[in-house]
């Protein structure tokens, strides 16, 4: 499967969303709804995506006691969410409870993605959190734990994607935020890569927000990123 593009709807409320959804290319695999937008609009934003034929990627990074997370997974399934994030740092019991809840939800279950280490963190930030391992080692350890608990995929920096592929093989879905076209502003991201680099590293889905949303022509920006992804995928083929 060639890598696909997800658009992060990192906006404060739903007012610009309908026009944006109409302009995005059909090839967009999903629209990511994060904490800001979901807190502002709640489940009705998920209904808006469904009405426009756009799969919802609900990025709440669930990190709570196992029972609470399992119930949140079940609730997301009732809303027809296609993708849902949990935090790998929640531990084995929480991750297993989330995976069990997804299986119990049947065909409507969201595919679960475990967040490893946020792309806003740099190696120097980890000692403050009491983490002695180097950042790549921490990400790989959390990723292995999550996949071993039955989580379908991982959210990781594109800088760690190749290491995950080498360690875990082709099965886990790899979703990479921190994607910035060459020359784009980094914002609050610290571990970033270009779309082509992420594809070459083995990512299945690239998540892009501001470089598309803040472009003068968001549709053209999305098409440009898709073109870079297709070119990188072609170059990888033997």
N, C-alpha and C positions, 0 to 999 in steps of 0.2 A: 504494500500500500504506500502510495506517495504521501509525503507530508502534507497536512492540511492546515488551514489558517482559521484561527478563532479570533474574534474581535472583542476586546474588553470594553464594556460600556461603562467606562469610568467617568460618569457624569453625576451631578448632585441630585437630579430628579428626572422624571420621565418625559419632560417637555420636549427635548430634542430627539428622543428615541424614535418615534414613528417615522419622521422624515429620514433619519439615518438608516433605519431598517429598509426603507424603500430604495435607498441609493446603493446599499452594499451589494457587491456581486453575488450571484446565486452560489458561487463556489465556496462561500464562507461556511465553515462546518458547524459553528455554534457561536452564540453571543454570550460572553461571560458577564455575569451579574455579581458584583462584589459587595462588600459590607456597606459601603456608602449608599449605593443605589437601592439595595434590598432593605436597608433600614428606613430609607425615605419612602419607599413605595410598597414594600411587602409583596405578598404573592400576586397581587394584581399585575405587577410587572411581568411575572412569568406568564400570565394569561395573555398579555400583550405580545410577547414573543411567539406564543403558540398561534395566536390569530394571524401573525405574519409569516408563519411557516418557518420560524427560526428556532432550532434546538437551543435549550437553555443550559448553560454551564453555570451552576450556582457555586460560587467560590466563597464559602463561609469559613473554611479551615476549621472545621469542628474539632474542638479540643476540650473535652469535659469528661465526666464520669461515664463509664460504658453504657449504662441504662439510658442516660440522656441522649448520648450520641446515637444509639440504636433507634430511639424514638424519632430523632430528627431525620435520620435516613428514611424511615418509614413515611414520615410526613412529606419529605421531598418527593418520594415515589408517588404519593397521591396527587402531587401537583404536576406530575409529568416531567420532572427535571431529568435531563439526559446525562448530565455529569454533576458530580458533587465532590467537594474536597473535604478531607479530614486532615488532621495534623499528625504526622508520624510520631511526633514526640509525645502523643497521648499514651503510647505504650501498647504492649501486646494485647492486654485484655480489652482495651477500648477499640483497637483496630479489628480484633476478631469479632467483637459485638457488632461493629459497623458492617463487616462483611457478611455476617449471619443475617442481619436485618435486610441487607440488599438481596440476598438469596431468597429470603422469605417473601419479599415483595413481588417476585415473579417477573413477568415480562416488562412491567412498568418500572422496574428498579433502575435507579441511576447507576452509571458506572462510577465506581469510587476511585478517586485519585488521592494519594497521600502526599502532602507537602513535606519536603525534606528540610532544606534550609532556605529561608527567604532570600530572594535575590537582592534585597536591600541590605543584607548583611555581608560584611567583608571578613576576611580571616581575623583581622585584629579585634573584631567585635566578640568573638566566641569566648575568650578568657573571662570577660565581664559576666558572661552567662554561666560560668562555672564549667565550661566545656574544654577539656584538655586536648582532645583530638584535633588534628588539623581539619580545616573545613571540608576538603574533599572526602576525608575518611569519615567524618560525621555524616555527611550526606549519604555516602554509600551504606553506612551501617543502618541508618534510618530507612533507606530504601529497601534493603534486604529484609529488614524486620517487617515492613509493611507488606511486601510481596509474599513473604512467608505466612502472613496472616490472612491471605486471600484477597488483598486489595488489588484491583485490576491494573492500576497504573500509578505513576509518580509524577509529581510536579517538581522540576529541578531546574537549576540554572543550565543554560546551554553549554556552559563551561564544564559541567559534570556529565553531560549526556553520553559522551563517548565512553567514559569510564563505566557508566551504568550498563551500556550495551555490552561492553566487554565482560563485565562481571555477571550480568543477569540474562544475557542472551536476547533473542528477538521478541520474546513473549510479552513482557510488560509494556504497556502504553507509556510513552514518555511525552509529557507536555511541558514545553519550555516558555515561560515568560522571560522578561529581560531581553526582548528582541528589539534591536534598534538598527534601522538601515544606516549605512555608512554616512557619517556626518550629522546624524540626528542627535538632539540633546539627550543626555542620560537621565535627567530628572533625579529621582531618588533611588534609581537602580545602580548597583555597584558591580554586579557580575553579569555582563551583557555580551551579546554576539550579534552578528548580522543574520538576516534570514538564511542566506546561503550557508554560513558556518553552522547554524543550528541543524539544517537539513543534512549537511555532511556528517555531523556528529551522531545522527541517528534518531533525531526527534520525530515523533509522529504528528504532533500538533504544535504549532507556534501560536502564542498568544500575544497580540499586539493591540495596544490601546492608543496612547497619545499620538504616536506617529501617524495614525489614521484619523483619529477624532479631531486633532488640532490642525490637520492639513487644510489648505484652501479648498481642495477638492478631495473629500474623504474617499469617494469611490475610486478616483484615479490613484490615490495613495495605496489603497488596498490592492488594486490591480497590479501596481508596480511591485508590491511585495510578493504577490502570487507569481508574477513572472520570474522574479529572482529565485523563488522556491522551485519552480519548474525547471529552470536552467540548472540549478544545483543538483536536482534529482536526475536529470538527463546525464549530467557529467559523471554521476556515480555509477551509472549502468555499465556493465562490462561490454 
